[in-house]
Amino acid sequence: MPFSYYSLPFCKPKEGVKDSAENLGELLMGDRIENSPYKFKMYVNESEIFLCQSKKVSADDFKLLKKRIDEMYQVNLILDNLPAIRYTKKEGFMLRWTGYPVGVKVQNVYYLFNHLKFKVLIHKYEETSVARVMGTGDAVEVMPSEPIVFTYEVAFEESDIKWPSRWDAYLKMEGSKVHWRDLTRYEELDKESQAQMNEELSGWKLVVGDVFRAPSNPALLCILIGDGVQILGMAIVTILFAALGFMSPASRGTLITGMLFFYLILGIAAGYVAVRLWRTIGCGDHKGWISVAWKAACFFPGIAFLILTILNFLLWGSHSTGAIPFAVFVILLLLWFCISVPLTL
């Protein structure tokens, strides 16, 4: 459950906390991007920069800090539209994590990471520069009724990582192996096992009469198949566009926005398949196709919207930043009834 960074007793920017403009996908994902107090000067290495000294940690803040540390909450930073990552080398592999933990608990003592060390990788290209940040930190013991001093340092380093490859560190999977021997053993089934498998698969002949019998609830079958075709089509089109590079990870929220858009448009497929199947197995009853089309347009979106509403009320009650604003709910309802439903009908 995400919470605002400034819900904890951390340093705030001098100009005040400002929310960045977010698209529909980011709002649905629960992303809330706020400005930070960290300031960099390009190509200027600085150390032991004093950020601020917080007020004395109250009993409530101390309790909240302990809770966030126990629940292993992470702080996520963004620089030049790239998430900050921390890394370590272990057993020959480079392990990477996005963000850094709020603190750590050692022998019933709570420590807060109050000092961050940033390494910004720079690659010059046609008189422009690209930065990527990797952060590590030092910790201080958290004590009630005591202030916390926050500091940071930054170092710029030349890198050969070019602009098109700057997301490789986030997308690369370390240690992936293809177990060819296991695949070979799997394919080398002996004749006895193969014969036994064929015998088991032939059991469908015993229920062939039930398979071709008219369903007891043909309307529900048509609705489920129509909605399934819509979801499957959305997944295929989304994967295709993502593979072609139209949904870059640099454009936050575009994946969710694209999935929602394709789902709305493919309401045509859901309505056609549901009504077509209804007319095929409807035993000559063609009058109920309007009811089937309406149910196909409202069945799955209605269930999803109900679940989303319940979860969102829980997030609202917890004061989480992952809660969807009321205006977004209105937008979703308008998209549903003004685009998806007419296309399905």
N, C-alpha and C positions, 0 to 999 in steps of 0.2 A: 504494500500500500504506500504510494508515494506521498511525501509531504514537502512543504516549502523549505528551502535551505535556510531561510531566515526565521523559521519557527524555532530554531535553536539559537542560543546566545552567541551568534557569530557576528563578524564585522559587516556593516552595511556600507554601500557606496555613499560617498559624500553628497552626490547629487540625488540620492534617494533611490529606492528600489523601483525599477521599471520593468514591465512585462513586454516581451517582444511579440510582434504580430505573428499569429499562428494560423495555419490553414485547418480545414476540417479534419484531415487525417491526424494531425498532431493533437487536436482537442479530443478526438475519440480515443487516441492512445494514452491520454493523460499526461502528455508532455507539457510542462510549463517552464519556459525559458526566461530567466531573470538576469539582469546585469550583475556583475560581480565587482568587488572592490579592488581586484588585482589589476595593476597597470603596468604595461611593458613599454619600454622604449626600444625601437627596432635597432638591432645590432649592438645594443648596450648591455653588457653583462653586469649584473648587480647582485650583491650578496647582503644578507641580513637586513632586508628592507623592513622597517617597522610598519605594520599595517594598522593596528589599533590595539587598544586595551579595553576589553569588555567591562561592563559593570560587574559588581560582585554577584557571583552565581547564587541565585536564590534557591530555596529548598525545592521549589517546583521545577526550576530549570535543571537542578542537579538530578532530580528524579527522572526528568525527561531525557537527559543525556545518558543516564545509565540504561534506560529502557531502549534507546536507539542503539547504543553500543551492544547491548545483549542481543538485540534483534539483527545485528550485523548490517546496519544501514550503510549505504554508500553515497558519497557526494560525487555528482557528475558535473564535469566542467567542459566547456566548449571553447576552442580557440580556432579562429579561421574556419569555422564550420566543421571542425574535426573534434571528436570526443577526446578528452585527455585520457591517456592510458598509462598504467604503471606496469612494469615488466621486471622479470627476473629470469635468470638462466639456471635451469635445474636438470641434471642428468642429460645434458646435451640439447635440451629443448628450451626454446624461448617462450616462457609463459607470460601471457598478457591479460590484463584486466582493465575494463573501462572504469574510470573514476578511482576513488580511494575511500577507505573506510572512515567513518566518523571518528572512531577510536578503537581501543583494544582493552580487553580485561585480562590482567595478569595477577594471579593469586589474590583475587577479590579486590584488587585495586584497579580503578578505571583511569585510563589515560586517553587524552584527547589529542589528535594530530593538529597541532597549532602552528607548525612550520612546514611549508611546502617548498620543494625544490623543483623548478621547472626546467626542462631541457627542450628548447625549441629548435627543430631541424629546419634549416634554410636551404633552398635550392634556387639559385638565380637562373632566370630564363627570360631573355629579351627584356632586361631592365625591370623585371618584376620579381617578387619574392613570394615564396610559399612557406608557411610555418606549420609545424606540427608540434604538439606539446606532449611531453611525458612527465608525469609528476610522481614524486615520492615525498615522504614527510617524516618529521620527528614528532615526538609526543610529549605531553606534559600531564602530570597527574591532575585529575579533576577533583577539586575540593569545594565543599559548600562555603559560601560567604567569602570566597576569594576570587579576584578578577583573573581573566585569562588574557595573556599577551599573544597576539597573532603576528607572525613574521613570514617572509618568503624570500626566495632568491630565484634568479632567472639567468640562464646561460644559453647563448645562441651558438649553434654548431652547423658548419657547412655539411650538406648531405647531397648524395647523388640520386636521391629519390625524386623523380620527376612528378609533375602535376598529375598526369593520368594514373600514376601508380601510387598515389598517396593513400589510397584506401586499402592497399594490399595488406598492410599490417593488421587491419581489422577483419578482413575477410579470409586471410590465410589460415588453414587448419594444420596445426603441427602434429606430426606423428601419425598421420593417416597412412594405413598400409592396406594392400590388397592381399588377402589370404588365398593365394592361388591354389595351394595344396588342399585347403579345406573345400574350395569350390570343386576341385577335381574329385575328391572323395565323395562329395555330394552327388556328382553326376554319375559316378561309377557304382550304380546300384546293381546288385546281383539279380539273376533271373528269378530267383525265388521271391525276393522282396518285391520285384516288379509285378510278378504274377499276383501276389497278394494284394498289391495296391490296385491293380486292374479289377480284381474281384470286388474290392470295396467300392470302387467308383461305379461299378455296374449296378449298384443298389438303386439308382434312380429309376430303373425300369419298373420297380415295384410300386412306385407312386406316380407312374405316368398318367393314370386316370385323374388323380388329384391335381396334377400340374395343369391340365388342359380343361379343368372344370371352371365355370364362371365364378369369380370371387364373390364372397358374401357381402362385401362392402366395396363395390366398384368405384364409388365416388372418392373414398379415402385413398384407394390405390392410385387413381388418376392424379389426385392432388399431390401425393408424395412423389410420384414419378416426375410430374411437371416441375415441382420445386427442386427435385434432385438434378434434373437437366439444367435448370437455371444456375444452381450452385456449381455444378461441374463445368458448365460453360464459362462462368466467371473465373474459376480457378485456371482453366486452360488459357483463356485470353490474357489473364494477369501474368501468368508465367511466361507466355510468349512475349508480351510487351517488356517484361523485366529482362528477359534474355536478350532482347534487341537493344537494351540500354535506355529505354524511355523512362524507367523508374530507378534512377540512380539513388544510392544510399545518401548522397550528399543533399538530395532534396527531401527533407524530412516530411513525413506524412504523405508522400505521393503514393506509396504502396496502398495504404488504407483508403485514400481518396479514390485511387484507380479501381480498387476492388468494389467500392460502393457504387461508382459510376457504371462499371460493367454489369454489376448485379441489377441495377435499375433498368439498363437498356435491355438486358436479356430477359426481362419480364415477358417480352414477345414470345421467346422460346417456351417459357413455362406455360403460358396460356395456350399456345398452339398444341404442345404435346399433351397437356391435360385434356383439352377438349377433343383432340383427335383420338386419343385412347378411349375417352368416354363414349364417343360415337362408335368405336370399334367393338367394345365389349358391353355396350349399354343395352343390348337386347332390343334394339330398335327404338329405344326411348331417346329422342333427340331434344326433348323439351328442357331437360335439366342441365344443359351445357352452360347456361348463364350462371347457375348456382355453382357449378364446378369451377368456372373461371374466377368467380369472386372468391371462392375458398382458396384457390391456388394463389391468388394475389394477396390474401390476408393470413393464410395459415402460418407459414414459416416466419414471415416478417413480424406477425403479431406475437408469436412465442418469443422471438429474439428481442423484440421491443419490451415485452413484459419482464424478461430476465434482466435486460439492461436497466430498466427502471428500478427494479428491486436492488440490484447491485449499486446503482447510483445513489439511492437513498442511504445505503450503508456507508458509502464514501462521504456523502454530505454530513452524515451524523458524526463521522470521525474527523471532519475538517481536513480531508485529504485533497491534495491538488489534482488527484486523478479523477475527481468528480466532474462530470460533464455539465457545462453551464446550461441553464434553462433555455437560452436562445438556441443552442445547438439541438435540443430536443424538438423545438418548434421547427427548425430547419429539416430535421430528419422526418418529421410527420408530413411536412409539405412535400418533400421529395418522394415519400412513400405514396401519398394519395394523389399527387399531381403528376407524377411521372410513372412510377412503377405500376400502380393499379390501372391507369388507362392503357398502358402498353400491354398489360396482361389480358385485359378484356378485349 
